[in-house]
Each structure stands twice: as C-alpha cells, then as structure tokens.
Amino acid sequence: MIHLKNKSRIWLSIVTMLTAISPALALTDADREEVMTSCQDKLRSTWGRLQFPNNMSCSVQFKLLPDGGYSSPQVISTSGNKLIDVQALNAVDAACPFQKFVDAPFDVIANFYVGTKNDVVVSTRGGPASSMAERKIAIHKKYHQNSINIMVDRIVKAEKVLGKDSPKLWESINFLANEYKIAGDFDKSQDTYQRALTIAQKESPESPHAARTIVGMGELALERGDRAKAEEYFKQVIDMQKLPPGSELTDALKNTAKLLYKDGKTKEADEIYARIRTIGTNSK
C-alpha cells in the first residue's frame, strides 16, 4: 500500500510535469481565489472553536497540494504563546483535506487571530491577503465568464444552422448581453443588446422580446451612470401601445419608480406602483 505522504509526492510530481507540458492547466487568478476562499473557510471552521482570553496572533505557512493535502507546516510568526502556536498547526491539520486543483503546489500563509477578532486570514506567499469581498468578486466574475464562454460557443454553432439573424437566436443573444453586463464588460453588453434588439424588432418593434431587450439596455445605462439614457429606454417601453401587459412593462415601470424615489418624488413613484398592481391584477 502506498503511504499517504508518498501518494502526495507522486501526485505532486505528476501535476508538475503536466503543468510544464500544458500551460492551460495553470490556475487562473479567479481559480486561485476560489481555492484560497475554500481554504480560508475550512480554517475558520476549525479555528472558530478555539477560544483564548487575550488578543494575539500567529502565522503558519504550509504548502497546499493539488490533491487537497498539505505539507511543510511551520509557524513563521509566533504569538508568544506556545499553546496558541500548536493549536494553529492543529487547525491546519483538522481543516485538511482542502479543495483540489490542477496546478503546481503553492505556499499559503494563514494568519490566526485570537481574542476579540478570533479569525483566520489567508494569503499566498509573497502576495497580499485579499479580503473575502475581493475573493467573492473574483469567483463571481469567473462564474459569469464561464457562462459567457459557453453561450458564445452555443451561438456560434447555432448560427451555422439557423443563420445570424434567426429569431430563434434572440433568447441566447439577449442572455449573453446580460452576462456581459454582470461581468462588467459594458461595451460588449451594449453591442450584444443592440444585436438582440435588431433581431427582436424584425418580429415587431413593440414585441415583448424587443421590450425585454430595451429594459436590459436601460439597466445597462444605469450601470454606466447614464441616467438620462436609462430613463429614455424605460420610457420607450412604457409608451409602447401594442405591448401586452407583462414583466417587460412592469420592469420598466419599476425602474422608473425607483428613480423617482431617489429624487424624493414619492407621490409620482407611488402612482406608478399603483399602476403596476393594476397590471398584475388584470393579467391574472
């Protein structure tokens, strides 16, 4: 039977060779942040059960292995209390296994705090300790970037069969525009929304599909800080005479009402919400 430590060494050798052969296996920044976030969460769960009366801290460095294991743990900054230092090492051991990844091992520094803070913050060797908020943003961007890549591939394949202007592509293109918006790529979002709108307006300039895209363009304008343009888009939907009552109209009205509330125009906003309630009642 292969000893656990030997298995880790074998896996380490294999991954190192594969990484050298194929750079595509290397972790992206978002992937690394995801691994680090998981690592921090696990350390917090094992460290959170340990209580000490005074405010102190210590730092433990260890090598994170691709199979979820770790090696070479050592206290690189002591708390001055041997018990706390030992408990920090024990917390690392108790948190194992960590999240698996495909890349070469890398060094992690875990800063353990006791007392009123009683927390754990991790960083890579030589790198800053990014906040949980920063890690969540990185993971969020990674999720939506993956979604964008998948949708672009699907659209390209569908175009070969349906043609680039097929009405059947509207839903996918509109979805892609929204993903670009969430990912913060506003220029691509605007261009993709415009393409979706061109396709939708072939059906009818006041179709629910066209209205949905225009609402998305209005929300994008708000993200870009162009309120006047956003209001113009929302009004365009609200003024559609042939648009049947539905979520497209109510979303345009809700966005308009929120802007009125920001201006302190409570009466006008309340009137719009009253209209929204009427639409909801009549559509049932």
VOBA-1610 file (N, C-alpha, C; in pm, whole numbers, padded with zeros to 5 digits, always signed):
BEGIN
Met+00085-00120+00000Met+00000+00000+00000Met+00089+00125+00000Ile+00055+00225-00081Ile+00135+00346-00089Ile+00103+00436+00029His+00204+00481+00100His+00186+00569+00215His+00126+00701+00168Leu+00043+00764+00255Leu-00027+00887+00219Leu+00070+00996+00174Lys+00182+01010+00247Lys+00278+01115+00211Lys+00341+01085+00075Asn+00366+00955+00050Asn+00423+00917-00079Asn+00325+00944-00193Lys+00195+00920-00166Lys+00092+00948-00267Lys+00092+01096-00302Ser+00105+01181-00198Ser+00107+01326-00223Ser+00227+01364-00307Arg+00343+01301-00277Arg+00464+01332-00354Arg+00449+01287-00499Ile+00389+01167-00520Ile+00368+01117-00656Ile+00275+01209-00734Trp+00165+01248-00668Trp+00068+01339-00733Trp+00134+01472-00766Leu+00218+01520-00672Leu+00287+01644-00694Leu+00377+01635-00818Ser+00449+01524-00834Ser+00537+01506-00949Ser+00459+01503-01079Ile+00344+01431-01078Ile+00261+01420-01198Ile+00208+01557-01241Val+00152+01631-01144Val+00093+01761-01175Val+00199+01860-01222Thr+00318+01854-01160Thr+00426+01943-01200Thr+00464+01918-01345Met+00473+01789-01386Met+00508+01756-01523Met+00399+01801-01620Leu+00272+01776-01581Leu+00161+01814-01668Leu+00155+01965-01687Thr+00182+02038-01580Thr+00177+02184-01587Thr+00286+02236-01679Ala+00403+02171-01673Ala+00513+02212-01760Ala+00479+02187-01906Ile+00407+02076-01933Ile+00371+02040-02070Ile+00260+02128-02123Ser+00159+02156-02037Ser+00042+02231-02083Ser+00013+02348-01992Pro+00051+02472-02032Pro+00024+02590-01952Pro-00124+02611-01927Ala-00210+02552-02011Ala-00355+02570-01996Ala-00405+02513-01864Leu-00324+02422-01803Leu-00366+02363-01677Leu-00346+02457-01560Ala-00267+02564-01578Ala-00237+02655-01468Ala-00363+02723-01418Leu-00368+02747-01287Leu-00483+02813-01228Leu-00492+02958-01276Thr-00611+03003-01310Thr-00633+03144-01336Thr-00640+03215-01202Asp-00636+03348-01205Asp-00646+03424-01081Asp-00776+03393-01008Ala-00885+03381-01085Ala-01015+03352-01023Ala-01016+03213-00962Asp-00955+03116-01033Asp-00948+02979-00980Asp-00870+02976-00849Arg-00758+03048-00848Arg-00676+03051-00727Arg-00753+03115-00611Glu-00825+03222-00641Glu-00903+03287-00537Glu-01010+03194-00483Glu-01068+03112-00571Glu-01169+03015-00527Glu-01108+02912-00433Val-00987+02863-00467Val-00918+02768-00381Val-00883+02832-00248Met-00837+02957-00253Met-00798+03027-00130Met-00919+03056-00041Thr-01030+03090-00102Thr-01152+03115-00025Thr-01197+02989+00047Ser-01194+02876-00024Ser-01231+02749+00037Ser-01135+02714+00150Cys-01007+02739+00128Cys-00905+02712+00230Cys-00932+02796+00354Gln-00960+02924+00334Gln-00987+03012+00447Gln-01113+02971+00523Asp-01216+02934+00449Asp-01341+02891+00513Asp-01320+02768+00600Lys-01240+02672+00551Lys-01216+02549+00628Lys-01133+02579+00751Leu-01034+02666+00739Leu-00953+02703+00855Leu-01036+02778+00958Arg-01126+02861+00911Arg-01213+02935+01004Arg-01303+02839+01082Ser-01347+02733+01016Ser-01436+02638+01083Ser-01363+02561+01192Thr-01235+02531+01171Thr-01159+02457+01273Thr-01104+02551+01379Trp-01072+02672+01341Trp-01017+02769+01437Trp-01128+02833+01519Gly-01247+02840+01465Gly-01356+02909+01534Gly-01395+02846+01666Arg-01362+02719+01684Arg-01399+02651+01809Arg-01296+02674+01920Leu-01187+02745+01891Leu-01079+02766+01988Leu-01090+02905+02049Gln-01094+02912+02180Gln-01115+03039+02250Gln-00995+03072+02340Phe-00950+03198+02335Phe-00842+03245+02420Phe-00878+03382+02474Pro-00833+03417+02595Pro-00875+03541+02658Pro-00810+03667+02603Asn-00688+03658+02546Asn-00614+03777+02505Asn-00607+03792+02354Asn-00583+03916+02310Asn-00568+03943+02168Asn-00425+03911+02124Met-00410+03805+02049Met-00278+03765+01998Met-00297+03706+01858Ser-00186+03684+01789Ser-00194+03624+01656Ser-00065+03549+01625Cys-00076+03454+01535Cys+00042+03383+01485Cys+00018+03350+01339Ser+00126+03325+01266Ser+00115+03294+01124Ser+00177+03159+01097Val+00104+03079+01019Val+00151+02946+00982Val+00163+02940+00830Gln+00278+02894+00784Gln+00297+02874+00639Gln+00294+02725+00610Phe+00224+02688+00502Phe+00223+02549+00459Phe+00207+02543+00308Lys+00241+02431+00250Lys+00230+02414+00105Lys+00099+02343+00074Leu+00016+02406-00008Leu-00112+02349-00047Leu-00090+02259-00168Leu-00135+02133-00157Leu-00111+02034-00262Leu-00234+02016-00350Pro-00214+01980-00477Pro-00326+01967-00571Pro-00431+01864-00531Asp-00390+01760-00452Asp-00486+01657-00414Asp-00568+01694-00291Gly-00553+01819-00244Gly-00626+01864-00126Gly-00548+01849+00003Gly-00430+01791-00007Gly-00347+01776+00111Gly-00259+01898+00134Tyr-00169+01887+00231Tyr-00076+01996+00259Tyr+00054+01936+00309Ser+00160+02016+00310Ser+00287+01968+00361Ser+00367+02085+00417Ser+00472+02053+00492Ser+00569+02150+00544Ser+00506+02263+00626Pro+00415+02232+00719Pro+00359+02339+00803Pro+00464+02391+00901Gln+00470+02522+00919Gln+00562+02579+01015Gln+00513+02715+01061Val+00535+02745+01187Val+00500+02874+01243Val+00607+02974+01201Ile+00571+03075+01125Ile+00669+03174+01078Ile+00658+03305+01156Ser+00553+03319+01235Ser+00538+03435+01323Ser+00465+03389+01447Thr+00536+03381+01559Thr+00478+03325+01680Thr+00389+03424+01754Ser+00293+03372+01825Ser+00205+03454+01908Ser+00271+03487+02042Gly+00379+03414+02071Gly+00441+03428+02202Gly+00384+03330+02303Asn+00283+03256+02259Asn+00219+03156+02344Asn+00228+03023+02270Lys+00307+02931+02323Lys+00331+02805+02255Lys+00201+02729+02231Leu+00105+02736+02325Leu-00022+02665+02311Leu-00098+02714+02189Ile-00100+02847+02169Ile-00171+02903+02054Ile-00105+02861+01924Asp+00028+02863+01921Asp+00101+02823+01801Asp+00070+02677+01764Val+00069+02590+01865Val+00040+02449+01842Val-00104+02432+01794Gln-00196+02506+01855Gln-00337+02496+01815Gln-00358+02544+01671Ala-00278+02642+01628Ala-00288+02690+01490Ala-00244+02580+01393Leu-00135+02511+01427Leu-00090+02398+01345Leu-00196+02288+01342Asn-00258+02264+01458Asn-00364+02163+01465Asn-00484+02202+01381Ala-00513+02334+01375Ala-00627+02381+01296Ala-00604+02354+01148Val-00480+02369+01102Val-00447+02339+00963Val-00470+02191+00936Asp-00424+02109+01027Asp-00438+01964+01009Asp-00584+01922+01010Ala-00663+01984+01100Ala-00805+01949+01111Ala-00884+01994+00988Ala-00836+02100+00920Ala-00908+02152+00803Ala-00885+02068+00678Cys-00780+01987+00678Cys-00749+01902+00564Cys-00852+01788+00550Pro-00900+01751+00430Pro-00849+01793+00300Pro-00906+01927+00255Phe-00824+02001+00179Phe-00865+02127+00121Phe-00919+02103-00020Gln-00962+02208-00086Gln-01017+02193-00222Gln-00908+02149-00318Lys-00941+02054-00405Lys-00845+02005-00504Lys-00833+02105-00619Phe-00719+02103-00685Phe-00699+02190-00800Phe-00595+02127-00893Val-00588+02175-01016Val-00493+02123-01113Val-00388+02229-01143Asp-00278+02221-01073Asp-00167+02313-01090Asp-00055+02268-00998Ala+00057+02337-01002Ala+00165+02305-00910Ala+00127+02350-00769Pro+00180+02285-00666Pro+00153+02328-00528Pro+00200+02472-00506Phe+00142+02540-00411Phe+00188+02675-00380Phe+00178+02699-00230Asp+00260+02794-00183Asp+00268+02823-00040Asp+00154+02914+00003Val+00097+02881+00118Val-00012+02959+00177Val+00033+03006+00315Ile+00001+03130+00347Ile+00025+03181+00482Ile-00110+03206+00547Ala-00133+03141+00661Ala-00258+03157+00736Ala-00228+03237+00863Asn-00293+03349+00876Asn-00278+03433+00995Asn-00392+03404+01091Phe-00360+03350+01207Phe-00460+03313+01307Phe-00467+03421+01416Tyr-00588+03469+01439Tyr-00609+03572+01541Tyr-00694+03515+01653Val-00660+03551+01777Val-00738+03507+01892Val-00779+03628+01974Gly-00880+03610+02056Gly-00931+03719+02138Gly-01059+03772+02078Thr-01071+03903+02070Thr-01195+03963+02020Thr-01215+03939+01871Lys-01105+03933+01794Lys-01117+03911+01650Lys-01142+03764+01619Asn-01059+03675+01674Asn-01077+03530+01659Asn-01111+03492+01514Asp-01017+03516+01426Asp-01043+03495+01283Asp-00919+03435+01217Val-00935+03396+01090Val-00825+03346+01009Val-00827+03418+00875Val-00712+03469+00833Val-00700+03533+00702Val-00584+03469+00629Val-00606+03428+00505Val-00501+03359+00430Val-00453+03442+00312Ser-00331+03418+00271Ser-00273+03482+00153Ser-00172+03387+00093Thr-00134+03411-00032Thr-00029+03332-00093Thr+00105+03390-00054Arg+00209+03310-00063Arg+00342+03354-00025Arg+00386+03471-00113Gly+00417+03583-00049Gly+00463+03700-00123Gly+00351+03784-00179Gly+00226+03742-00156Gly+00113+03818-00208Gly+00030+03878-00096Pro-00051+03979-00125Pro-00134+04041-00023Pro-00250+03951+00015Ala-00300+03970+00136Ala-00416+03895+00181Ala-00541+03963+00132Ser-00601+03911+00026Ser-00721+03972-00029Ser-00838+03946+00065Ser-00931+04041+00066Ser-01047+04030+00154Ser-01145+03928+00100Met-01238+03887+00187Met-01341+03793+00144Met-01425+03854+00032Ala-01449+03984+00043Ala-01528+04052-00061Ala-01458+04045-00196Glu-01324+04066-00195Glu-01247+04059-00318Glu-01249+03919-00376Arg-01244+03819-00290Arg-01246+03681-00338Arg-01382+03648-00398Lys-01488+03694-00333Lys-01622+03668-00385Lys-01642+03734-00521Ile-01586+03854-00537Ile-01596+03924-00666Ile-01524+03845-00774Ala-01404+03794-00740Ala-01326+03716-00837Ala-01401+03589-00878Ile-01461+03521-00779Ile-01535+03399-00808Ile-01660+03431-00891His-01725+03543-00856His-01844+03586-00928His-01811+03612-01075Lys-01698+03680-01098Lys-01656+03709-01235Lys-01623+03581-01310Lys-01559+03488-01240Lys-01524+03361-01304Lys-01651+03287-01347Tyr-01752+03285-01260Tyr-01877+03215-01291Tyr-01941+03272-01417His-01949+03405-01423His-02015+03468-01537His-01928+03460-01662Gln-01795+03461-01648Gln-01709+03446-01764Gln-01725+03308-01824Asn-01738+03207-01738Asn-01764+03071-01787Asn-01896+03064-01862Ser-01997+03131-01807Ser-02128+03134-01871Ser-02119+03203-02007Ile-02041+03310-02015Ile-02022+03382-02142Ile-01956+03291-02246Asn-01851+03222-02204Asn-01780+03134-02297Asn-01870+03025-02353Ile-01951+02967-02266Ile-02044+02861-02308Ile-02147+02916-02406Met-02203+03034-02372Met-02309+03090-02456Met-02255+03135-02592Val-02136+03192-02594Val-02075+03233-02722Val-02057+03111-02812Asp-02010+03003-02754Asp-01990+02879-02830Asp-02122+02828-02886Arg-02228+02831-02803Arg-02359+02783-02848Arg-02414+02870-02962Ile-02396+03000-02949Ile-02448+03091-03051Ile-02376+03070-03184Val-02244+03057-03178Val-02166+03034-03300Val-02212+02906-03370Lys-02235+02801-03293Lys-02280+02675-03353Lys-02422+02687-03409Ala-02508+02760-03337Ala-02646+02776-03383Ala-02652+02860-03511Glu-02563+02960-03522Glu-02561+03046-03640Glu-02534+02965-03767Lys-02455+02863-03757Lys-02421+02781-03874Lys-02543+02707-03927Val-02637+02682-03837Val-02757+02608-03876Val-02872+02704-03908Leu-02890+02806-03825Leu-03006+02894-03836Leu-02979+03023-03912Gly-02852+03063-03923Gly-02820+03194-03979Gly-02806+03296-03867Lys-02735+03404-03893Lys-02703+03500-03787Lys-02821+03586-03742Asp-02925+03595-03823Asp-03038+03683-03790Asp-03164+03605-03754Ser-03150+03480-03722Ser-03267+03399-03691Ser-03333+03445-03560Pro-03466+03459-03559Pro-03537+03495-03437Pro-03512+03396-03324Lys-03478+03273-03360Lys-03452+03171-03258Lys-03326+03200-03177Leu-03244+03293-03226Leu-03121+03327-03155Leu-03142+03437-03051Trp-03259+03502-03055Trp-03280+03619-02968Trp-03255+03587-02821Glu-03313+03480-02771Glu-03303+03449-02629Glu-03158+03431-02585Ser-03079+03358-02664Ser-02939+03333-02630Ser-02858+03462-02636Ile-02883+03544-02738Ile-02807+03669-02753Ile-02844+03767-02643Asn-02971+03775-02609Asn-03013+03865-02501Asn-02954+03820-02367Phe-02951+03689-02346Phe-02890+03634-02224Phe-02741+03668-02219Leu-02673+03655-02333Leu-02530+03686-02340Leu-02506+03834-02307Ala-02590+03921-02358Ala-02576+04064-02329Ala-02587+04090-02179Asn-02680+04021-02116Asn-02698+04037-01972Asn-02575+03986-01895Glu-02518+03876-01940Glu-02398+03821-01875Glu-02280+03917-01889Tyr-02265+03976-02007Tyr-02160+04076-02026Tyr-02180+04192-01928Lys-02304+04231-01910Lys-02334+04343-01819Lys-02294+04308-01675Ile-02331+04189-01631Ile-02298+04146-01495Ile-02148+04135-01476Ala-02078+04089-01581Ala-01932+04073-01573Ala-01859+04206-01581Gly-01931+04313-01613Gly-01870+04445-01619Gly-01813+04484-01754Asp-01838+04402-01857Asp-01791+04434-01992Asp-01904+04510-02062Phe-01915+04638-02031Phe-02030+04716-02074Phe-02035+04740-02225Asp-01919+04756-02287Asp-01919+04780-02432Asp-01972+04658-02508Lys-01925+04539-02471Lys-01975+04417-02536Lys-02123+04396-02504Ser-02162+04432-02382Ser-02303+04419-02344Ser-02390+04506-02433Gln-02350+04631-02454Gln-02427+04724-02537Gln-02437+04672-02680Asp-02325+04628-02736Asp-02325+04576-02874Asp-02414+04453-02888Thr-02410+04367-02786Thr-02488+04242-02792Thr-02636+04269-02773Tyr-02668+04363-02683Tyr-02809+04404-02668Tyr-02861+04461-02799Gln-02779+04541-02868Gln-02822+04602-02993Gln-02851+04495-03099Arg-02768+04391-03099Arg-02792+04282-03193Arg-02922+04210-03159Ala-02945+04186-03030Ala-03068+04120-02987Ala-03190+04204-03024Leu-03176+04337-03008Leu-03288+04426-03039Leu-03319+04425-03189Thr-03216+04425-03271Thr-03235+04422-03416Thr-03313+04297-03456Ile-03279+04184-03397Ile-03349+04058-03427Ile-03493+04064-03377Ala-03513+04116-03254Ala-03647+04120-03196Ala-03740+04213-03272Gln-03687+04325-03320Gln-03771+04424-03389Gln-03816+04376-03526Lys-03751+04272-03580Lys-03799+04213-03705Lys-03934+04145-03684Glu-03951+04093-03560Glu-04080+04033-03523Glu-04185+04141-03510Ser-04150+04245-03433Ser-04235+04363-03414Ser-04158+04463-03329Pro-04162+04593-03365Pro-04092+04695-03287Pro-04141+04704-03141Glu-04262+04652-03117Glu-04319+04658-02983Glu-04350+04519-02929Ser-04270+04423-02970Ser-04289+04287-02920Ser-04233+04275-02778Pro-04278+04176-02701Pro-04222+04153-02568Pro-04071+04131-02571His-04021+04064-02677His-03877+04043-02688His-03803+04176-02704Ala-03854+04263-02789Ala-03792+04394-02808Ala-03795+04474-02678Ala-03909+04469-02609Ala-03922+04542-02483Ala-03826+04490-02377Arg-03811+04358-02370Arg-03721+04297-02272Arg-03577+04344-02296Thr-03538+04348-02423Thr-03402+04393-02455Thr-03383+04540-02422Ile-03483+04621-02450Ile-03472+04765-02422Ile-03463+04790-02272Val-03538+04714-02194Val-03526+04726-02047Val-03383+04692-02004Gly-03327+04586-02063Gly-03189+04550-02032Gly-03092+04661-02067Met-03116+04727-02180Met-03031+04838-02221Met-03043+04956-02125Gly-03165+04975-02072Gly-03185+05081-01973Gly-03110+05051-01844Glu-03116+04926-01800Glu-03044+04887-01678Glu-02893+04896-01698Leu-02847+04867-01820Leu-02706+04882-01851Leu-02666+05029-01844Ala-02751+05116-01897Ala-02722+05260-01891Ala-02709+05307-01746Leu-02793+05254-01658Leu-02783+05289-01516Leu-02649+05243-01459Glu-02606+05123-01497Glu-02477+05071-01451Glu-02362+05161-01497Arg-02379+05220-01613Arg-02274+05307-01667Arg-02287+05451-01615Gly-02388+05476-01535Gly-02406+05609-01478Gly-02476+05707-01569Asp-02538+05658-01676Asp-02609+05745-01771Asp-02758+05738-01742Arg-02800+05813-01645Arg-02941+05807-01604Arg-03035+05857-01712Ala-02998+05964-01780Ala-03085+06021-01883Ala-03115+05918-01992Lys-03011+05844-02032Lys-03030+05741-02135Lys-03116+05628-02082Ala-03095+05592-01956Ala-03175+05486-01895Ala-03322+05523-01893Glu-03352+05644-01852Glu-03491+05690-01847Glu-03554+05689-01987Glu-03472+05722-02086Glu-03520+05722-02225Glu-03559+05580-02268Tyr-03478+05482-02232Tyr-03509+05343-02266Tyr-03636+05296-02195Phe-03646+05324-02065Phe-03763+05279-01989Phe-03891+05344-02043Lys-03883+05472-02078Lys-03999+05542-02132Lys-04041+05482-02267Gln-03942+05441-02345Gln-03971+05381-02475Gln-04058+05256-02458Val-04030+05178-02356Val-04109+05058-02329Val-04247+05096-02274Ile-04249+05189-02182Ile-04376+05232-02120Ile-04472+05289-02224Asp-04418+05354-02326Asp-04501+05418-02428Asp-04545+05323-02540Met-04500+05198-02535Met-04539+05103-02640Met-04689+05076-02634Gln-04757+05102-02743Gln-04902+05087-02747Gln-04946+04943-02770Lys-04864+04867-02840Lys-04901+04730-02876Lys-04841+04625-02783Leu-04768+04669-02682Leu-04704+04576-02590Leu-04807+04519-02492Pro-04824+04389-02489Pro-04920+04331-02394Pro-04868+04344-02250Pro-04959+04353-02152Pro-04916+04364-02012Pro-04830+04243-01974Gly-04720+04269-01908Gly-04631+04160-01868Gly-04511+04212-01794Ser-04414+04125-01772Ser-04298+04162-01691Ser-04213+04270-01756Glu-04214+04277-01890Glu-04134+04379-01958Glu-04182+04519-01920Leu-04314+04539-01926Leu-04371+04669-01891Leu-04353+04698-01742Thr-04382+04600-01658Thr-04371+04624-01513Thr-04226+04652-01472Asp-04129+04588-01537Asp-03989+04615-01504Asp-03949+04757-01543Ala-03998+04802-01657Ala-03969+04939-01699Ala-04031+05038-01602Leu-04153+05008-01558Leu-04221+05095-01461Leu-04150+05094-01326Lys-04108+04977-01280Lys-04039+04967-01150Lys-03909+05047-01151Asn-03833+05035-01259Asn-03708+05110-01268Asn-03734+05261-01266Thr-03838+05303-01334Thr-03874+05445-01335Thr-03916+05490-01195Ala-03995+05409-01127Ala-04041+05444-00992Ala-03923+05456-00895Lys-03826+05366-00906Lys-03709+05371-00818Lys-03631+05500-00837Leu-03622+05545-00961Leu-03551+05670-00988Leu-03628+05789-00930Leu-03759+05783-00938Leu-03841+05890-00879Leu-03826+05894-00728Tyr-03820+05778-00664Tyr-03799+05773-00519Tyr-03666+05836-00482Lys-03564+05812-00564Lys-03433+05871-00536Lys-03438+06023-00542Asp-03527+06075-00627Asp-03543+06220-00640Asp-03637+06278-00534Gly-03691+06190-00449Gly-03784+06236-00348Gly-03925+06258-00400Lys-03951+06212-00521Lys-04084+06228-00580Lys-04171+06107-00544Thr-04205+06101-00418Thr-04276+05985-00364Thr-04414+05968-00425Lys-04486+06078-00443Lys-04622+06071-00495Lys-04623+06009-00635Glu-04533+06058-00723Glu-04528+06008-00859Glu-04488+05859-00861Ala-04393+05824-00774Ala-04350+05684-00768Ala-04462+05594-00719Asp-04536+05640-00618Asp-04648+05561-00566Asp-04755+05540-00673Glu-04776+05639-00756Glu-04875+05627-00863Glu-04833+05520-00964Ile-04702+05513-00990Ile-04652+05411-01083Ile-04670+05272-01022Tyr-04640+05258-00893Tyr-04659+05128-00828Tyr-04806+05088-00826Ala-04894+05184-00814Ala-05038+05155-00819Ala-05073+05101-00958Arg-05011+05158-01061Arg-05034+05110-01198Arg-04981+04968-01214Ile-04866+04940-01153Ile-04807+04807-01161Ile-04900+04704-01099Arg-04959+04740-00985Arg-05053+04648-00918Arg-05175+04622-01006Thr-05219+04725-01077Thr-05334+04709-01168Thr-05299+04615-01282Ile-05178+04629-01334Ile-05135+04541-01443Ile-05131+04398-01396Gly-05078+04377-01273Gly-05071+04242-01219Gly-05206+04180-01199Thr-05304+04260-01158Thr-05441+04210-01136Thr-05508+04174-01268Asn-05489+04261-01367Asn-05556+04240-01496Asn-05495+04125-01576Ser-05368+04093-01547Ser-05301+03987-01624Ser-05328+03849-01569Lys-05395+03841-01452Lys-05425+03710-01392Lys-05545+03644-01460
//
